Amino acid sequence: MNKTELIEHIAKQADISKAAASRALEAMIGGVRTSLKKNNTVSLVGFGTFSVGKRAARAGRNPRTGAAIKIKAAKVPKFRAGKALKDAVN
């Protein structure tokens, strides 16, 4: 399912227009993004938790030249599925 199909699904399930469903989805994504930028977590009971993880600096290789390069430390978004979501999939 892609974003367009998700918007159509939300519109049909909530009995709202596609434009309203699109705004709702964008607001939800924006809220998660804003919260993660502030290093906060977002917990959706029954669905899962979005959080920020830290990736340490490490050595890597340039695939073209084979030369060693340094890869900087970074913050990365993480998602951990909740029990209800895991049960629904299994």
PDB file of N, CA, C and O in Angstrom:
ATOM      1  N   MET A   1       0.846  -1.177   0.000  1.00  0.00           N
ATOM      2  CA  MET A   1       0.000   0.000   0.000  1.00  0.00           C
ATOM      3  C   MET A   1       0.888   1.236   0.000  1.00  0.00           C
ATOM      4  O   MET A   1       1.819   1.342   0.799  1.00  0.00           O
ATOM      5  N   ASN A   2       0.601   2.151  -0.885  1.00  0.00           N
ATOM      6  CA  ASN A   2       1.354   3.404  -0.911  1.00  0.00           C
ATOM      7  C   ASN A   2       0.520   4.508  -0.265  1.00  0.00           C
ATOM      8  O   ASN A   2      -0.587   4.259   0.213  1.00  0.00           O
ATOM      9  N   LYS A   3       1.052   5.721  -0.253  1.00  0.00           N
ATOM     10  CA  LYS A   3       0.398   6.840   0.430  1.00  0.00           C
ATOM     11  C   LYS A   3      -0.976   7.148  -0.170  1.00  0.00           C
ATOM     12  O   LYS A   3      -1.930   7.395   0.567  1.00  0.00           O
ATOM     13  N   THR A   4      -1.081   7.136  -1.477  1.00  0.00           N
ATOM     14  CA  THR A   4      -2.355   7.423  -2.141  1.00  0.00           C
ATOM     15  C   THR A   4      -3.410   6.392  -1.755  1.00  0.00           C
ATOM     16  O   THR A   4      -4.552   6.741  -1.458  1.00  0.00           O
ATOM     17  N   GLU A   5      -3.021   5.127  -1.762  1.00  0.00           N
ATOM     18  CA  GLU A   5      -3.959   4.065  -1.391  1.00  0.00           C
ATOM     19  C   GLU A   5      -4.363   4.183   0.084  1.00  0.00           C
ATOM     20  O   GLU A   5      -5.508   3.904   0.440  1.00  0.00           O
ATOM     21  N   LEU A   6      -3.430   4.592   0.929  1.00  0.00           N
ATOM     22  CA  LEU A   6      -3.730   4.783   2.344  1.00  0.00           C
ATOM     23  C   LEU A   6      -4.731   5.920   2.532  1.00  0.00           C
ATOM     24  O   LEU A   6      -5.655   5.809   3.338  1.00  0.00           O
ATOM     25  N   ILE A   7      -4.549   7.009   1.793  1.00  0.00           N
ATOM     26  CA  ILE A   7      -5.490   8.138   1.856  1.00  0.00           C
ATOM     27  C   ILE A   7      -6.882   7.687   1.416  1.00  0.00           C
ATOM     28  O   ILE A   7      -7.874   8.048   2.049  1.00  0.00           O
ATOM     29  N   GLU A   8      -6.967   6.909   0.350  1.00  0.00           N
ATOM     30  CA  GLU A   8      -8.257   6.398  -0.117  1.00  0.00           C
ATOM     31  C   GLU A   8      -8.904   5.512   0.945  1.00  0.00           C
ATOM     32  O   GLU A   8     -10.112   5.592   1.169  1.00  0.00           O
ATOM     33  N   HIS A   9      -8.113   4.677   1.593  1.00  0.00           N
ATOM     34  CA  HIS A   9      -8.616   3.792   2.645  1.00  0.00           C
ATOM     35  C   HIS A   9      -9.146   4.600   3.829  1.00  0.00           C
ATOM     36  O   HIS A   9     -10.230   4.320   4.342  1.00  0.00           O
ATOM     37  N   ILE A  10      -8.378   5.604   4.259  1.00  0.00           N
ATOM     38  CA  ILE A  10      -8.808   6.463   5.377  1.00  0.00           C
ATOM     39  C   ILE A  10     -10.113   7.172   5.014  1.00  0.00           C
ATOM     40  O   ILE A  10     -11.035   7.226   5.829  1.00  0.00           O
ATOM     41  N   ALA A  11     -10.197   7.712   3.803  1.00  0.00           N
ATOM     42  CA  ALA A  11     -11.393   8.432   3.364  1.00  0.00           C
ATOM     43  C   ALA A  11     -12.622   7.519   3.388  1.00  0.00           C
ATOM     44  O   ALA A  11     -13.696   7.920   3.836  1.00  0.00           O
ATOM     45  N   LYS A  12     -12.450   6.299   2.905  1.00  0.00           N
ATOM     46  CA  LYS A  12     -13.576   5.364   2.855  1.00  0.00           C
ATOM     47  C   LYS A  12     -13.987   4.935   4.264  1.00  0.00           C
ATOM     48  O   LYS A  12     -15.176   4.919   4.580  1.00  0.00           O
ATOM     49  N   GLN A  13     -13.011   4.585   5.117  1.00  0.00           N
ATOM     50  CA  GLN A  13     -13.317   4.105   6.467  1.00  0.00           C
ATOM     51  C   GLN A  13     -13.919   5.193   7.350  1.00  0.00           C
ATOM     52  O   GLN A  13     -14.819   4.915   8.143  1.00  0.00           O
ATOM     53  N   ALA A  14     -13.435   6.426   7.224  1.00  0.00           N
ATOM     54  CA  ALA A  14     -13.906   7.526   8.064  1.00  0.00           C
ATOM     55  C   ALA A  14     -15.068   8.289   7.430  1.00  0.00           C
ATOM     56  O   ALA A  14     -15.614   9.212   8.035  1.00  0.00           O
ATOM     57  N   ASP A  15     -15.442   7.903   6.212  1.00  0.00           N
ATOM     58  CA  ASP A  15     -16.524   8.559   5.478  1.00  0.00           C
ATOM     59  C   ASP A  15     -16.286  10.066   5.366  1.00  0.00           C
ATOM     60  O   ASP A  15     -17.155  10.881   5.676  1.00  0.00           O
ATOM     61  N   ILE A  16     -15.068  10.407   4.910  1.00  0.00           N
ATOM     62  CA  ILE A  16     -14.694  11.803   4.680  1.00  0.00           C
ATOM     63  C   ILE A  16     -14.109  11.916   3.274  1.00  0.00           C
ATOM     64  O   ILE A  16     -13.860  10.905   2.617  1.00  0.00           O
ATOM     65  N   SER A  17     -13.892  13.136   2.820  1.00  0.00           N
ATOM     66  CA  SER A  17     -13.330  13.328   1.485  1.00  0.00           C
ATOM     67  C   SER A  17     -11.853  12.931   1.470  1.00  0.00           C
ATOM     68  O   SER A  17     -11.198  12.858   2.510  1.00  0.00           O
ATOM     69  N   LYS A  18     -11.352  12.678   0.261  1.00  0.00           N
ATOM     70  CA  LYS A  18      -9.932  12.346   0.122  1.00  0.00           C
ATOM     71  C   LYS A  18      -9.056  13.517   0.542  1.00  0.00           C
ATOM     72  O   LYS A  18      -7.972  13.314   1.090  1.00  0.00           O
ATOM     73  N   ALA A  19      -9.515  14.741   0.291  1.00  0.00           N
ATOM     74  CA  ALA A  19      -8.744  15.924   0.681  1.00  0.00           C
ATOM     75  C   ALA A  19      -8.622  15.996   2.203  1.00  0.00           C
ATOM     76  O   ALA A  19      -7.546  16.287   2.726  1.00  0.00           O
ATOM     77  N   ALA A  20      -9.710  15.734   2.906  1.00  0.00           N
ATOM     78  CA  ALA A  20      -9.673  15.753   4.369  1.00  0.00           C
ATOM     79  C   ALA A  20      -8.800  14.621   4.901  1.00  0.00           C
ATOM     80  O   ALA A  20      -8.052  14.808   5.860  1.00  0.00           O
ATOM     81  N   ALA A  21      -8.895  13.456   4.282  1.00  0.00           N
ATOM     82  CA  ALA A  21      -8.074  12.315   4.695  1.00  0.00           C
ATOM     83  C   ALA A  21      -6.596  12.617   4.465  1.00  0.00           C
ATOM     84  O   ALA A  21      -5.748  12.255   5.281  1.00  0.00           O
ATOM     85  N   SER A  22      -6.294  13.278   3.360  1.00  0.00           N
ATOM     86  CA  SER A  22      -4.915  13.653   3.058  1.00  0.00           C
ATOM     87  C   SER A  22      -4.379  14.633   4.093  1.00  0.00           C
ATOM     88  O   SER A  22      -3.249  14.488   4.561  1.00  0.00           O
ATOM     89  N   ARG A  23      -5.189  15.634   4.455  1.00  0.00           N
ATOM     90  CA  ARG A  23      -4.771  16.599   5.477  1.00  0.00           C
ATOM     91  C   ARG A  23      -4.556  15.910   6.822  1.00  0.00           C
ATOM     92  O   ARG A  23      -3.606  16.226   7.538  1.00  0.00           O
ATOM     93  N   ALA A  24      -5.436  14.970   7.164  1.00  0.00           N
ATOM     94  CA  ALA A  24      -5.304  14.246   8.432  1.00  0.00           C
ATOM     95  C   ALA A  24      -4.026  13.414   8.461  1.00  0.00           C
ATOM     96  O   ALA A  24      -3.309  13.402   9.461  1.00  0.00           O
ATOM     97  N   LEU A  25      -3.745  12.723   7.363  1.00  0.00           N
ATOM     98  CA  LEU A  25      -2.530  11.911   7.296  1.00  0.00           C
ATOM     99  C   LEU A  25      -1.284  12.791   7.368  1.00  0.00           C
ATOM    100  O   LEU A  25      -0.337  12.465   8.084  1.00  0.00           O
ATOM    101  N   GLU A  26      -1.277  13.905   6.631  1.00  0.00           N
ATOM    102  CA  GLU A  26      -0.134  14.820   6.658  1.00  0.00           C
ATOM    103  C   GLU A  26       0.064  15.409   8.058  1.00  0.00           C
ATOM    104  O   GLU A  26       1.199  15.592   8.499  1.00  0.00           O
ATOM    105  N   ALA A  27      -1.035  15.706   8.756  1.00  0.00           N
ATOM    106  CA  ALA A  27      -0.941  16.232  10.119  1.00  0.00           C
ATOM    107  C   ALA A  27      -0.337  15.188  11.057  1.00  0.00           C
ATOM    108  O   ALA A  27       0.483  15.515  11.915  1.00  0.00           O
ATOM    109  N   MET A  28      -0.743  13.952  10.889  1.00  0.00           N
ATOM    110  CA  MET A  28      -0.212  12.872  11.729  1.00  0.00           C
ATOM    111  C   MET A  28       1.284  12.675  11.477  1.00  0.00           C
ATOM    112  O   MET A  28       2.068  12.575  12.421  1.00  0.00           O
ATOM    113  N   ILE A  29       1.669  12.622  10.222  1.00  0.00           N
ATOM    114  CA  ILE A  29       3.083  12.458   9.871  1.00  0.00           C
ATOM    115  C   ILE A  29       3.897  13.647  10.365  1.00  0.00           C
ATOM    116  O   ILE A  29       4.997  13.477  10.890  1.00  0.00           O
ATOM    117  N   GLY A  30       3.361  14.842  10.198  1.00  0.00           N
ATOM    118  CA  GLY A  30       4.039  16.052  10.669  1.00  0.00           C
ATOM    119  C   GLY A  30       4.218  16.051  12.178  1.00  0.00           C
ATOM    120  O   GLY A  30       5.261  16.466  12.684  1.00  0.00           O
ATOM    121  N   GLY A  31       3.205  15.585  12.899  1.00  0.00           N
ATOM    122  CA  GLY A  31       3.292  15.508  14.351  1.00  0.00           C
ATOM    123  C   GLY A  31       4.358  14.535  14.817  1.00  0.00           C
ATOM    124  O   GLY A  31       5.097  14.818  15.759  1.00  0.00           O
ATOM    125  N   VAL A  32       4.437  13.393  14.158  1.00  0.00           N
ATOM    126  CA  VAL A  32       5.474  12.407  14.493  1.00  0.00           C
ATOM    127  C   VAL A  32       6.846  12.987  14.180  1.00  0.00           C
ATOM    128  O   VAL A  32       7.766  12.869  14.989  1.00  0.00           O
ATOM    129  N   ARG A  33       6.994  13.612  13.014  1.00  0.00           N
ATOM    130  CA  ARG A  33       8.268  14.196  12.606  1.00  0.00           C
ATOM    131  C   ARG A  33       8.729  15.271  13.594  1.00  0.00           C
ATOM    132  O   ARG A  33       9.891  15.290  13.999  1.00  0.00           O
ATOM    133  N   THR A  34       7.812  16.164  13.979  1.00  0.00           N
ATOM    134  CA  THR A  34       8.141  17.243  14.917  1.00  0.00           C
ATOM    135  C   THR A  34       8.572  16.685  16.264  1.00  0.00           C
ATOM    136  O   THR A  34       9.540  17.156  16.861  1.00  0.00           O
ATOM    137  N   SER A  35       7.856  15.689  16.730  1.00  0.00           N
ATOM    138  CA  SER A  35       8.180  15.083  18.025  1.00  0.00           C
ATOM    139  C   SER A  35       9.550  14.404  17.976  1.00  0.00           C
ATOM    140  O   SER A  35      10.330  14.529  18.920  1.00  0.00           O
ATOM    141  N   LEU A  36       9.849  13.696  16.902  1.00  0.00           N
ATOM    142  CA  LEU A  36      11.143  13.012  16.779  1.00  0.00           C
ATOM    143  C   LEU A  36      12.288  14.015  16.662  1.00  0.00           C
ATOM    144  O   LEU A  36      13.380  13.760  17.169  1.00  0.00           O
ATOM    145  N   LYS A  37      12.055  15.159  15.997  1.00  0.00           N
ATOM    146  CA  LYS A  37      13.085  16.201  15.909  1.00  0.00           C
ATOM    147  C   LYS A  37      13.463  16.717  17.281  1.00  0.00           C
ATOM    148  O   LYS A  37      14.605  17.116  17.511  1.00  0.00           O
ATOM    149  N   LYS A  38      12.484  16.708  18.210  1.00  0.00           N
ATOM    150  CA  LYS A  38      12.731  17.168  19.577  1.00  0.00           C
ATOM    151  C   LYS A  38      13.246  16.039  20.474  1.00  0.00           C
ATOM    152  O   LYS A  38      13.323  16.201  21.692  1.00  0.00           O
ATOM    153  N   ASN A  39      13.596  14.902  19.878  1.00  0.00           N
ATOM    154  CA  ASN A  39      14.104  13.729  20.593  1.00  0.00           C
ATOM    155  C   ASN A  39      13.063  13.077  21.499  1.00  0.00           C
ATOM    156  O   ASN A  39      13.423  12.387  22.452  1.00  0.00           O
ATOM    157  N   ASN A  40      11.791  13.284  21.219  1.00  0.00           N
ATOM    158  CA  ASN A  40      10.720  12.657  21.982  1.00  0.00           C
ATOM    159  C   ASN A  40      10.275  11.375  21.288  1.00  0.00           C
ATOM    160  O   ASN A  40      10.593  11.150  20.120  1.00  0.00           O
ATOM    161  N   THR A  41       9.546  10.546  22.005  1.00  0.00           N
ATOM    162  CA  THR A  41       8.981   9.348  21.396  1.00  0.00           C
ATOM    163  C   THR A  41       7.489   9.572  21.172  1.00  0.00           C
ATOM    164  O   THR A  41       6.869  10.409  21.827  1.00  0.00           O
ATOM    165  N   VAL A  42       6.929   8.818  20.244  1.00  0.00           N
ATOM    166  CA  VAL A  42       5.501   8.862  19.963  1.00  0.00           C
ATOM    167  C   VAL A  42       4.972   7.442  20.120  1.00  0.00           C
ATOM    168  O   VAL A  42       5.348   6.547  19.363  1.00  0.00           O
ATOM    169  N   SER A  43       4.099   7.236  21.105  1.00  0.00           N
ATOM    170  CA  SER A  43       3.528   5.916  21.359  1.00  0.00           C
ATOM    171  C   SER A  43       2.071   5.895  20.945  1.00  0.00           C
ATOM    172  O   SER A  43       1.274   6.703  21.422  1.00  0.00           O
ATOM    173  N   LEU A  44       1.724   4.985  20.069  1.00  0.00           N
ATOM    174  CA  LEU A  44       0.345   4.777  19.645  1.00  0.00           C
ATOM    175  C   LEU A  44      -0.066   3.400  20.169  1.00  0.00           C
ATOM    176  O   LEU A  44       0.307   2.374  19.600  1.00  0.00           O
ATOM    177  N   VAL A  45      -0.828   3.390  21.246  1.00  0.00           N
ATOM    178  CA  VAL A  45      -1.191   2.139  21.906  1.00  0.00           C
ATOM    179  C   VAL A  45      -1.866   1.206  20.913  1.00  0.00           C
ATOM    180  O   VAL A  45      -2.793   1.599  20.206  1.00  0.00           O
ATOM    181  N   GLY A  46      -1.395  -0.021  20.870  1.00  0.00           N
ATOM    182  CA  GLY A  46      -1.935  -1.016  19.957  1.00  0.00           C
ATOM    183  C   GLY A  46      -1.287  -1.000  18.589  1.00  0.00           C
ATOM    184  O   GLY A  46      -1.480  -1.930  17.806  1.00  0.00           O
ATOM    185  N   PHE A  47      -0.522   0.033  18.284  1.00  0.00           N
ATOM    186  CA  PHE A  47       0.143   0.120  16.982  1.00  0.00           C
ATOM    187  C   PHE A  47       1.649   0.009  17.130  1.00  0.00           C
ATOM    188  O   PHE A  47       2.262  -0.905  16.579  1.00  0.00           O
ATOM    189  N   GLY A  48       2.256   0.937  17.875  1.00  0.00           N
ATOM    190  CA  GLY A  48       3.696   0.876  18.063  1.00  0.00           C
ATOM    191  C   GLY A  48       4.255   2.187  18.569  1.00  0.00           C
ATOM    192  O   GLY A  48       3.521   3.119  18.896  1.00  0.00           O
ATOM    193  N   THR A  49       5.584   2.234  18.627  1.00  0.00           N
ATOM    194  CA  THR A  49       6.280   3.395  19.158  1.00  0.00           C
ATOM    195  C   THR A  49       7.347   3.863  18.174  1.00  0.00           C
ATOM    196  O   THR A  49       8.168   3.077  17.701  1.00  0.00           O
ATOM    197  N   PHE A  50       7.316   5.160  17.878  1.00  0.00           N
ATOM    198  CA  PHE A  50       8.352   5.792  17.080  1.00  0.00           C
ATOM    199  C   PHE A  50       9.341   6.432  18.044  1.00  0.00           C
ATOM    200  O   PHE A  50       8.929   7.080  19.007  1.00  0.00           O
ATOM    201  N   SER A  51      10.639   6.263  17.804  1.00  0.00           N
ATOM    202  CA  SER A  51      11.646   6.855  18.676  1.00  0.00           C
ATOM    203  C   SER A  51      12.870   7.230  17.851  1.00  0.00           C
ATOM    204  O   SER A  51      12.957   6.935  16.659  1.00  0.00           O
ATOM    205  N   VAL A  52      13.819   7.892  18.525  1.00  0.00           N
ATOM    206  CA  VAL A  52      15.068   8.295  17.874  1.00  0.00           C
ATOM    207  C   VAL A  52      16.187   7.444  18.451  1.00  0.00           C
ATOM    208  O   VAL A  52      16.341   7.357  19.669  1.00  0.00           O
ATOM    209  N   GLY A  53      16.967   6.818  17.579  1.00  0.00           N
ATOM    210  CA  GLY A  53      18.120   6.037  17.995  1.00  0.00           C
ATOM    211  C   GLY A  53      19.393   6.740  17.579  1.00  0.00           C
ATOM    212  O   GLY A  53      19.383   7.659  16.760  1.00  0.00           O
ATOM    213  N   LYS A  54      20.480   6.291  18.155  1.00  0.00           N
ATOM    214  CA  LYS A  54      21.778   6.873  17.808  1.00  0.00           C
ATOM    215  C   LYS A  54      22.637   5.810  17.129  1.00  0.00           C
ATOM    216  O   LYS A  54      22.738   4.674  17.591  1.00  0.00           O
ATOM    217  N   ARG A  55      23.244   6.209  16.036  1.00  0.00           N
ATOM    218  CA  ARG A  55      24.159   5.328  15.321  1.00  0.00           C
ATOM    219  C   ARG A  55      25.561   5.897  15.505  1.00  0.00           C
ATOM    220  O   ARG A  55      25.799   7.069  15.214  1.00  0.00           O
ATOM    221  N   ALA A  56      26.484   5.080  15.983  1.00  0.00           N
ATOM    222  CA  ALA A  56      27.840   5.533  16.262  1.00  0.00           C
ATOM    223  C   ALA A  56      28.611   5.786  14.968  1.00  0.00           C
ATOM    224  O   ALA A  56      28.280   5.244  13.913  1.00  0.00           O
ATOM    225  N   ALA A  57      29.640   6.618  15.071  1.00  0.00           N
ATOM    226  CA  ALA A  57      30.530   6.839  13.923  1.00  0.00           C
ATOM    227  C   ALA A  57      31.252   5.526  13.634  1.00  0.00           C
ATOM    228  O   ALA A  57      31.513   4.737  14.542  1.00  0.00           O
ATOM    229  N   ARG A  58      31.565   5.305  12.378  1.00  0.00           N
ATOM    230  CA  ARG A  58      32.228   4.054  12.014  1.00  0.00           C
ATOM    231  C   ARG A  58      33.043   4.237  10.746  1.00  0.00           C
ATOM    232  O   ARG A  58      32.905   5.228  10.028  1.00  0.00           O
ATOM    233  N   ALA A  59      33.884   3.265  10.496  1.00  0.00           N
ATOM    234  CA  ALA A  59      34.698   3.282   9.275  1.00  0.00           C
ATOM    235  C   ALA A  59      33.934   2.540   8.185  1.00  0.00           C
ATOM    236  O   ALA A  59      33.262   1.545   8.458  1.00  0.00           O
ATOM    237  N   GLY A  60      34.037   3.022   6.963  1.00  0.00           N
ATOM    238  CA  GLY A  60      33.386   2.377   5.830  1.00  0.00           C
ATOM    239  C   GLY A  60      34.311   2.374   4.624  1.00  0.00           C
ATOM    240  O   GLY A  60      35.470   2.778   4.716  1.00  0.00           O
ATOM    241  N   ARG A  61      33.791   1.917   3.498  1.00  0.00           N
ATOM    242  CA  ARG A  61      34.579   1.889   2.268  1.00  0.00           C
ATOM    243  C   ARG A  61      33.781   2.506   1.137  1.00  0.00           C
ATOM    244  O   ARG A  61      32.578   2.275   1.009  1.00  0.00           O
ATOM    245  N   ASN A  62      34.469   3.298   0.313  1.00  0.00           N
ATOM    246  CA  ASN A  62      33.860   3.827  -0.892  1.00  0.00           C
ATOM    247  C   ASN A  62      33.746   2.656  -1.867  1.00  0.00           C
ATOM    248  O   ASN A  62      34.768   2.071  -2.227  1.00  0.00           O
ATOM    249  N   PRO A  63      32.534   2.294  -2.308  1.00  0.00           N
ATOM    250  CA  PRO A  63      32.391   1.125  -3.176  1.00  0.00           C
ATOM    251  C   PRO A  63      33.078   1.267  -4.541  1.00  0.00           C
ATOM    252  O   PRO A  63      33.461   0.267  -5.149  1.00  0.00           O
ATOM    253  N   ARG A  64      33.232   2.495  -5.017  1.00  0.00           N
ATOM    254  CA  ARG A  64      33.893   2.679  -6.314  1.00  0.00           C
ATOM    255  C   ARG A  64      35.398   2.510  -6.231  1.00  0.00           C
ATOM    256  O   ARG A  64      36.008   1.810  -7.039  1.00  0.00           O
ATOM    257  N   THR A  65      35.991   3.173  -5.227  1.00  0.00           N
ATOM    258  CA  THR A  65      37.458   3.191  -5.171  1.00  0.00           C
ATOM    259  C   THR A  65      38.021   2.216  -4.161  1.00  0.00           C
ATOM    260  O   THR A  65      39.195   1.851  -4.241  1.00  0.00           O
ATOM    261  N   GLY A  66      37.203   1.784  -3.208  1.00  0.00           N
ATOM    262  CA  GLY A  66      37.707   0.899  -2.165  1.00  0.00           C
ATOM    263  C   GLY A  66      38.437   1.654  -1.067  1.00  0.00           C
ATOM    264  O   GLY A  66      38.956   1.040  -0.136  1.00  0.00           O
ATOM    265  N   ALA A  67      38.486   2.985  -1.163  1.00  0.00           N
ATOM    266  CA  ALA A  67      39.196   3.791  -0.169  1.00  0.00           C
ATOM    267  C   ALA A  67      38.403   3.822   1.140  1.00  0.00           C
ATOM    268  O   ALA A  67      37.172   3.843   1.135  1.00  0.00           O
ATOM    269  N   ALA A  68      39.124   3.825   2.247  1.00  0.00           N
ATOM    270  CA  ALA A  68      38.487   3.898   3.559  1.00  0.00           C
ATOM    271  C   ALA A  68      37.928   5.303   3.775  1.00  0.00           C
ATOM    272  O   ALA A  68      38.572   6.295   3.434  1.00  0.00           O
ATOM    273  N   ILE A  69      36.730   5.378   4.340  1.00  0.00           N
ATOM    274  CA  ILE A  69      36.118   6.663   4.651  1.00  0.00           C
ATOM    275  C   ILE A  69      35.550   6.612   6.065  1.00  0.00           C
ATOM    276  O   ILE A  69      35.294   5.538   6.609  1.00  0.00           O
ATOM    277  N   LYS A  70      35.359   7.797   6.652  1.00  0.00           N
ATOM    278  CA  LYS A  70      34.746   7.883   7.969  1.00  0.00           C
ATOM    279  C   LYS A  70      33.279   8.231   7.790  1.00  0.00           C
ATOM    280  O   LYS A  70      32.937   9.168   7.068  1.00  0.00           O
ATOM    281  N   ILE A  71      32.419   7.474   8.447  1.00  0.00           N
ATOM    282  CA  ILE A  71      30.994   7.741   8.419  1.00  0.00           C
ATOM    283  C   ILE A  71      30.630   8.370   9.757  1.00  0.00           C
ATOM    284  O   ILE A  71      30.888   7.788  10.810  1.00  0.00           O
ATOM    285  N   LYS A  72      30.029   9.559   9.717  1.00  0.00           N
ATOM    286  CA  LYS A  72      29.716  10.305  10.931  1.00  0.00           C
ATOM    287  C   LYS A  72      28.630   9.617  11.751  1.00  0.00           C
ATOM    288  O   LYS A  72      27.836   8.833  11.233  1.00  0.00           O
ATOM    289  N   ALA A  73      28.618   9.930  13.033  1.00  0.00           N
ATOM    290  CA  ALA A  73      27.533   9.474  13.901  1.00  0.00           C
ATOM    291  C   ALA A  73      26.243  10.141  13.438  1.00  0.00           C
ATOM    292  O   ALA A  73      26.274  11.241  12.887  1.00  0.00           O
ATOM    293  N   ALA A  74      25.117   9.481  13.660  1.00  0.00           N
ATOM    294  CA  ALA A  74      23.842  10.028  13.199  1.00  0.00           C
ATOM    295  C   ALA A  74      22.709   9.602  14.119  1.00  0.00           C
ATOM    296  O   ALA A  74      22.790   8.592  14.818  1.00  0.00           O
ATOM    297  N   LYS A  75      21.651  10.404  14.096  1.00  0.00           N
ATOM    298  CA  LYS A  75      20.401  10.025  14.752  1.00  0.00           C
ATOM    299  C   LYS A  75      19.533   9.375  13.682  1.00  0.00           C
ATOM    300  O   LYS A  75      19.476   9.850  12.548  1.00  0.00           O
ATOM    301  N   VAL A  76      18.859   8.290  14.044  1.00  0.00           N
ATOM    302  CA  VAL A  76      18.019   7.588  13.078  1.00  0.00           C
ATOM    303  C   VAL A  76      16.642   7.315  13.680  1.00  0.00           C
ATOM    304  O   VAL A  76      16.538   6.999  14.865  1.00  0.00           O
ATOM    305  N   PRO A  77      15.584   7.433  12.871  1.00  0.00           N
ATOM    306  CA  PRO A  77      14.253   7.105  13.378  1.00  0.00           C
ATOM    307  C   PRO A  77      14.095   5.591  13.502  1.00  0.00           C
ATOM    308  O   PRO A  77      14.587   4.830  12.669  1.00  0.00           O
ATOM    309  N   LYS A  78      13.397   5.172  14.562  1.00  0.00           N
ATOM    310  CA  LYS A  78      13.141   3.750  14.771  1.00  0.00           C
ATOM    311  C   LYS A  78      11.660   3.551  15.024  1.00  0.00           C
ATOM    312  O   LYS A  78      10.976   4.451  15.512  1.00  0.00           O
ATOM    313  N   PHE A  79      11.168   2.366  14.687  1.00  0.00           N
ATOM    314  CA  PHE A  79       9.781   2.015  14.970  1.00  0.00           C
ATOM    315  C   PHE A  79       9.770   0.640  15.603  1.00  0.00           C
ATOM    316  O   PHE A  79      10.393  -0.299  15.106  1.00  0.00           O
ATOM    317  N   ARG A  80       9.053   0.539  16.705  1.00  0.00           N
ATOM    318  CA  ARG A  80       8.897  -0.755  17.354  1.00  0.00           C
ATOM    319  C   ARG A  80       7.410  -1.073  17.377  1.00  0.00           C
ATOM    320  O   ARG A  80       6.617  -0.334  17.960  1.00  0.00           O
ATOM    321  N   ALA A  81       7.036  -2.176  16.739  1.00  0.00           N
ATOM    322  CA  ALA A  81       5.635  -2.563  16.645  1.00  0.00           C
ATOM    323  C   ALA A  81       5.088  -2.953  18.009  1.00  0.00           C
ATOM    324  O   ALA A  81       5.784  -3.569  18.816  1.00  0.00           O
ATOM    325  N   GLY A  82       3.836  -2.590  18.259  1.00  0.00           N
ATOM    326  CA  GLY A  82       3.159  -2.950  19.494  1.00  0.00           C
ATOM    327  C   GLY A  82       2.613  -4.368  19.426  1.00  0.00           C
ATOM    328  O   GLY A  82       2.568  -4.979  18.359  1.00  0.00           O
ATOM    329  N   LYS A  83       2.199  -4.881  20.573  1.00  0.00           N
ATOM    330  CA  LYS A  83       1.715  -6.258  20.668  1.00  0.00           C
ATOM    331  C   LYS A  83       0.499  -6.487  19.777  1.00  0.00           C
ATOM    332  O   LYS A  83       0.426  -7.513  19.099  1.00  0.00           O
ATOM    333  N   ALA A  84      -0.452  -5.564  19.760  1.00  0.00           N
ATOM    334  CA  ALA A  84      -1.664  -5.747  18.954  1.00  0.00           C
ATOM    335  C   ALA A  84      -1.322  -5.819  17.465  1.00  0.00           C
ATOM    336  O   ALA A  84      -1.922  -6.606  16.732  1.00  0.00           O
ATOM    337  N   LEU A  85      -0.368  -5.008  17.013  1.00  0.00           N
ATOM    338  CA  LEU A  85       0.036  -5.038  15.604  1.00  0.00           C
ATOM    339  C   LEU A  85       0.727  -6.364  15.274  1.00  0.00           C
ATOM    340  O   LEU A  85       0.475  -6.967  14.231  1.00  0.00           O
ATOM    341  N   LYS A  86       1.601  -6.805  16.180  1.00  0.00           N
ATOM    342  CA  LYS A  86       2.287  -8.086  15.968  1.00  0.00           C
ATOM    343  C   LYS A  86       1.271  -9.238  15.904  1.00  0.00           C
ATOM    344  O   LYS A  86       1.368 -10.126  15.057  1.00  0.00           O
ATOM    345  N   ASP A  87       0.295  -9.196  16.820  1.00  0.00           N
ATOM    346  CA  ASP A  87      -0.728 -10.250  16.834  1.00  0.00           C
ATOM    347  C   ASP A  87      -1.567 -10.216  15.568  1.00  0.00           C
ATOM    348  O   ASP A  87      -1.928 -11.272  15.047  1.00  0.00           O
ATOM    349  N   ALA A  88      -1.886  -9.034  15.059  1.00  0.00           N
ATOM    350  CA  ALA A  88      -2.689  -8.912  13.842  1.00  0.00           C
ATOM    351  C   ALA A  88      -1.959  -9.478  12.627  1.00  0.00           C
ATOM    352  O   ALA A  88      -2.574 -10.069  11.739  1.00  0.00           O
ATOM    353  N   VAL A  89      -0.636  -9.290  12.599  1.00  0.00           N
ATOM    354  CA  VAL A  89       0.160  -9.792  11.469  1.00  0.00           C
ATOM    355  C   VAL A  89       0.305 -11.310  11.536  1.00  0.00           C
ATOM    356  O   VAL A  89       0.311 -11.990  10.510  1.00  0.00           O
ATOM    357  N   ASN A  90       0.421 -11.823  12.740  1.00  0.00           N
ATOM    358  CA  ASN A  90       0.572 -13.279  12.923  1.00  0.00           C
ATOM    359  C   ASN A  90      -0.790 -13.886  13.087  1.00  0.00           C
ATOM    360  O   ASN A  90      -0.909 -15.099  13.255  1.00  0.00           O
TER     361      ASN A  90
END
